[in-house]
Amino acid sequence: MVSNFTIVGMAISLLISIGVPIGLLIYFRKKYHISFKVVIVGVLTWIIFSQILEKLLHITVLKTTHIMAYPLIFSIYGALAAGIFEEVGRYTSYKLFLKGKTEWKDGIAFGIGHGGIEAIFIGLMSNVQNIVFAIMINGGTLEQLRGKLPSATLVQLKSSLLQITPITATLPGVERIFAIIVHIFCSLLVLYGVKHNKKVYLFLAILVHAFIDFVPALYQTHVITNIFIAEALVMICALVALILIKKFKSQFTTI
């Protein structure tokens, strides 16, 4: 049986993943009058560069190489790919579609769109699926999927869900908060570079993004086995990013 508290944790994670982006959008729209256009471009940038172009690269690499046999190399590759595609995506969107949108609030808006749609997408995909399967396990109906899903997949699915605790069920939602903060920071980095025609900030954003993505990648490839260590490292990075986001505001207004 999957604990009811664990299912509640999944629901909380889902609410965080959806509620935080919407809350940020409402807050910054009211306080700073951020542009919906910038937010939407941020959303579309994530979809095109992360979910289409980057995924095409992953499909090609996984089909033509044995990179997954080398967890550390795969982690580095995955982190760099995410950093390059998403930050180049930001840069491209700023240059082509958001000319003149170079204020601090525009970087915030882009980050909310980019990081927010990621949080909503991942939150819906993972938490809704986990909640449905957990309810099916508790109701004894998971076996009805036999024939539709391979037996090995069902066994693995059931085993993984039974190992989830209320705390680990909530963690994905908390992680999305950290991720949104990082997306906003990287959006500001790239925008600052565009505003002052300094491409070094694009490369810095790629490195920051890749470094932060490298930690979860190490957990997913089982190089790091303790999820709390991985989350703690991401949290520290997000807190540093949050401080720098606030400091960045003066850089946009005084320079």
Secondary structure, DSSP 8 states (H G I E B T S, - for coil): ---HHHHHHHHHHHHHHHHHHHHHHHHHHHHH---HHHHHHHHHHIIIIIIIIHHHHHHHHHHH--GGGSHHHHHHHHHHHHHHHHHHHHHHHHHHH-TT--SHHHHHHHHHHHHHHHHHHHHIIIIIHHHHHHHHHHHT-GGGGBTTB-HHHHHHHHHHHHH--HHHHHHHHHHHHHHHHHHHHHHHHHHHHHHTT-THHHHHHHHHHHHHHHHHHHHHTTSS--HHHHHHHHHHHHHHHHHHHHHHHHHHHH-
